Amino acid sequence: MRSLIIIMLLACQGATYARQLILNSLPDIHSDSTSVQASLVKPSVEQHYPPNDSLMSGNKNWVHGEDPFSWGDFSWVQGNNRQSEALLKGHYFTGGLTIDCNYNYSFNQPIDHTNSGSTATFRSNEFNISYIEAGGEVYEPKSGARAKLMLQFGTRATGIPRNDNTPLRGQFDLYNALRYVTEAYAGIHLKKRYGLNIDVGIFKSYVGLLSYNNFENWNYQPSFTSDNTPWFFSGARLQYFPNRKLKLELWLVNGWQTYGMFNERPGIGYQIQWRPHEYISILSSSYIGWDTPNQKDRMRFHTDNSLVCRYWKNPMQGLFRKAAFSP
């Protein structure tokens, strides 16, 4: 069954407002939905905080606190924020707020208004607050200490972790303890090359092309592949930027989108992101874990590899300014 999704995005940054109307026709989705979403800042694009070492970089335009990939315009990439700067940005703290509301119509007419199989729309034939994210991140340049806390509310707070069985093992009700946390980690930034970050906590997995925040994606409804890959990990990660075009990342986590560990062995994974030119982005992620409930020797292996290429860029203001594809 085909679905027609109309998305209106209202973004506010400082004194400027941007309005965008996207019309997509998506296959194999059981609903029609209209979503209105407002964002005040960059809610989910990570800040890697490289050192302000222009002598090492050879680039005098490299400003302290920039992402290493800031040398080019990658706002066109699937899953990237389109805003150029945050509204709630200070010297030590950057705040964020995202509100995602939608109306979803299902041709299947479920009698209880439940929409299953999606991580974006959970209720049918009614207005729904799908996702509210609020919080911020802290960075202290002198010591390198960094932390981030983003809280979530709405139906995604129950819909995303619904397949996690680890809270059923043991006590202390991990469902209610952690379901309202999108990201919560503390770590340190070391001034090695273009940055070395070590973080521990809950963080968005960034497996695949799509962002956890739907308004940053080309399409509001994620593909079924993305719906069934991790949106978050619980554990530790190491990010290393040997140059401004490459990120190497390692994970040691409790499991495949889990709060706890169902078996006795953690999951491991990596991510490589390479952007050799402003019009190309290459992403590779893999995961290995033994996290199947009651089958401790069953191994899960997942790899996700993608190439996104921008083939059109029109600097003039108009309806079609950029175009890209992913083979």
C-alpha positions in Angstrom: 0.0 0.0 0.0 1.4 3.4 -0.9 1.5 6.2 1.5 1.6 10.0 1.0 3.4 11.9 3.7 3.4 15.6 3.8 6.0 17.2 6.2 6.1 20.8 7.2 9.2 21.7 9.1 9.4 25.0 11.0 12.9 25.9 12.1 13.7 28.9 14.2 17.4 30.0 14.5 18.0 33.4 16.0 16.0 36.0 14.1 15.7 33.9 11.0 12.9 31.5 10.0 13.0 28.7 7.4 10.0 27.0 6.0 10.3 23.9 4.0 7.5 21.7 2.4 8.5 18.2 1.4 6.2 15.9 -0.5 7.2 12.3 -0.6 5.5 9.2 -1.9 6.7 6.2 0.0 6.0 2.5 -0.6 4.9 -0.1 1.8 3.8 2.1 4.7 0.3 1.7 6.1 -0.5 5.3 6.8 -0.9 8.9 5.6 0.6 11.4 8.0 1.1 15.1 8.4 3.9 16.2 10.7 4.7 19.7 12.1 8.0 19.9 13.8 9.8 22.8 15.4 13.5 22.9 16.2 15.3 25.8 18.0 18.8 24.4 17.8 20.9 21.6 16.4 19.4 18.8 18.4 21.3 15.7 17.4 24.4 16.7 15.3 27.3 15.7 17.5 29.9 18.2 18.6 33.3 16.6 18.5 35.3 19.6 19.8 38.7 19.4 18.1 41.6 21.4 19.5 42.2 25.0 18.3 45.6 24.1 16.7 45.8 26.0 13.4 49.5 25.3 13.2 48.9 21.6 13.2 46.0 21.8 10.8 47.5 24.3 8.4 44.0 25.9 8.2 43.7 29.3 9.8 39.9 29.1 9.5 39.7 26.2 11.9 37.8 27.6 14.9 37.9 26.0 18.3 34.8 23.8 18.9 34.1 23.1 15.3 33.3 19.7 14.0 36.3 18.3 11.9 33.9 18.0 8.9 33.1 21.7 9.1 35.6 22.4 6.2 32.7 21.7 3.8 28.9 22.1 3.5 27.4 18.7 4.4 23.9 19.9 5.2 22.7 18.0 2.2 23.6 14.6 3.6 20.8 12.4 4.8 20.5 12.6 8.6 22.4 15.9 8.9 20.9 19.1 10.4 20.2 21.9 7.9 20.7 24.7 10.3 24.0 26.7 10.3 24.1 27.5 13.9 22.4 26.9 17.3 20.2 29.6 18.9 20.9 28.4 22.5 24.7 28.4 22.2 27.1 29.7 24.9 30.7 29.3 25.7 30.3 26.2 27.8 26.8 25.1 27.1 24.7 24.4 24.0 21.0 23.8 24.6 18.5 22.0 22.3 14.8 21.5 21.9 12.8 19.5 19.3 9.0 19.0 19.2 7.6 16.5 16.7 3.8 16.3 16.3 2.0 14.4 13.6 -1.4 13.3 12.4 -1.4 9.8 10.9 -4.2 8.3 8.9 -4.3 4.5 8.4 -6.2 2.9 5.6 -6.3 -0.3 7.7 -8.6 1.5 10.2 -7.2 -0.2 13.4 -10.0 -0.3 16.0 -7.6 0.7 18.8 -5.7 3.3 16.7 -2.4 1.4 17.1 0.1 1.8 14.2 2.7 -1.0 14.4 6.0 -1.5 12.7 7.1 2.1 12.7 9.4 4.1 15.0 8.0 7.4 13.8 4.2 7.0 13.9 2.6 5.0 16.7 -1.1 6.2 16.7 -3.5 6.2 13.8 -6.4 8.6 12.9 -5.6 11.0 15.7 -3.1 13.8 16.5 -0.1 12.6 18.4 3.0 14.1 20.1 5.5 11.7 18.8 8.7 13.2 20.1 9.9 15.9 22.4 13.6 16.2 23.1 15.1 18.8 25.5 18.5 19.2 27.0 22.0 20.2 26.1 25.7 19.5 26.1 28.6 20.9 28.1 32.3 21.3 27.1 35.1 22.8 29.1 38.0 23.6 26.7 40.8 23.7 29.3 40.3 20.3 30.8 38.5 18.7 27.9 35.6 17.5 30.1 32.4 17.1 28.1 28.9 15.8 28.8 25.5 15.6 27.2 22.0 15.1 28.5 19.0 14.9 26.2 15.6 13.9 27.6 12.8 12.6 25.5 9.0 12.5 25.9 6.1 11.4 23.7 5.2 8.1 22.1 8.8 7.5 20.9 9.8 7.2 24.5 7.8 3.9 24.7 7.9 2.9 21.1 11.7 2.9 20.6 12.7 0.6 23.5 9.7 -1.7 23.3 11.8 -4.6 21.9 14.4 -4.5 24.6 14.1 -7.5 26.9 17.0 -6.7 29.2 14.8 -4.8 31.8 13.0 -8.1 32.4 16.3 -9.5 33.8 16.8 -8.5 37.4 15.3 -5.6 39.4 15.1 -1.8 39.4 12.8 -1.4 36.4 15.1 -0.2 33.7 12.2 0.7 31.4 11.0 3.5 33.6 14.4 4.4 34.8 15.9 5.1 31.3 13.1 5.4 28.7 13.0 9.2 29.0 16.7 9.5 28.2 17.7 10.0 24.6 21.4 10.6 25.3 23.3 10.8 28.5 27.0 10.5 28.6 30.1 12.0 30.2 33.6 11.9 28.7 36.7 13.7 27.8 38.2 15.3 24.7 41.9 14.9 24.2 43.9 17.1 21.8 45.3 14.3 19.7 45.5 15.2 16.0 42.0 16.5 15.2 40.4 15.1 18.4 40.1 12.0 20.5 36.9 11.6 22.4 36.2 9.0 25.1 32.5 8.8 26.3 30.5 6.5 28.6 26.7 6.4 28.9 23.8 6.2 26.5 24.4 7.6 23.0 22.7 7.5 19.6 24.1 4.8 17.5 24.3 6.6 14.1 24.1 3.2 12.4 23.0 3.8 8.8 22.1 7.1 7.2 19.1 8.3 9.2 19.1 10.5 12.2 17.2 9.8 15.4 15.5 13.2 14.9 13.2 12.8 11.9 13.2 16.4 10.8 16.9 16.0 9.8 16.1 13.1 7.4 15.0 13.3 3.8 11.9 11.2 4.7 9.8 11.4 7.8 9.0 7.7 8.0 12.3 5.7 8.3 12.7 2.6 6.1 11.9 -0.8 7.7 15.7 -1.5 7.7 16.4 1.6 9.8 13.4 0.8 12.0 15.1 -2.5 12.9 18.6 -1.2 13.5 19.7 0.3 16.8 18.7 3.9 17.5 20.8 3.9 20.7 23.6 2.1 22.5 24.5 1.8 26.2 28.2 1.5 26.9 31.4 3.2 25.9 32.8 4.7 22.7 36.0 6.0 21.4 36.1 8.6 18.5 39.4 9.5 16.8 39.8 12.1 14.0 43.2 11.6 12.3 42.4 14.4 9.9 39.4 16.7 9.0 37.9 14.2 6.5 37.9 10.9 8.5 36.4 9.7 11.7 37.2 6.3 13.3 34.9 5.1 16.1 34.9 2.0 18.3 32.0 0.7 20.6 31.8 -1.5 23.6 28.1 -1.8 24.5 25.6 -3.8 26.5 23.8 -5.1 23.4 21.7 -4.3 20.3 19.7 -1.3 21.3 19.4 -2.4 25.0 19.6 -0.7 28.3 21.1 -3.7 30.1 23.0 -6.9 29.1 20.8 -10.0 28.8 23.8 -12.4 28.5 27.3 -12.2 29.9 29.2 -10.8 26.9 29.1 -7.2 25.6 28.7 -6.2 22.0 31.4 -4.6 20.0 31.4 -2.5 16.9 32.9 0.2 14.8 32.1 3.1 12.5 34.1 4.7 9.8 33.0 8.0 8.2 35.0 9.4 5.3 34.2 12.6 3.4 37.0 13.1 0.8 35.1 15.8 -1.1 32.2 18.1 -0.3 29.9 16.1 -2.6 30.7 12.6 -1.2 30.0 11.0 2.2 30.9 7.4 2.9 29.8 5.6 6.0 30.5 2.1 7.3 29.3 0.5 10.5 29.5 -3.1 11.9 28.3 -4.8 15.1 29.0 -8.2 16.7 27.2 -9.3 19.8 25.8 -12.2 21.8 22.5 -10.6 22.9 19.7 -13.0 22.0 17.6 -13.7 25.1 18.0 -17.3 26.4 20.5 -18.1 23.6 23.8 -16.9 24.9 25.9 -18.6 22.2 24.0 -17.1 19.3 26.0 -14.4 17.6 24.5 -11.4 15.9 26.5 -9.7 13.1 25.3 -6.6 11.3 27.1 -4.4 8.8 25.7 -1.2 7.2 27.6 0.5 4.4 26.5 3.5 2.4 27.6 6.1 -0.1 25.8 9.4 -0.6 26.7 11.6 -3.5 25.5 15.1 -4.3 25.2 15.6 -8.0 23.5 19.0 -8.1 24.2 22.3 -6.3 22.6 25.6 -7.2 23.9 28.4 -5.0 21.0 30.7 -6.1 17.9 30.8 -3.9 15.2 28.6 -5.5 13.0 25.5 -5.1 15.7 23.0 -6.1 19.1 24.0 -4.6 20.7 20.6 -4.0 20.1 17.1 -5.1 21.8 13.8 -4.0 21.4 10.1 -4.3 22.5 7.0 -2.4 23.1 3.8 -4.6 
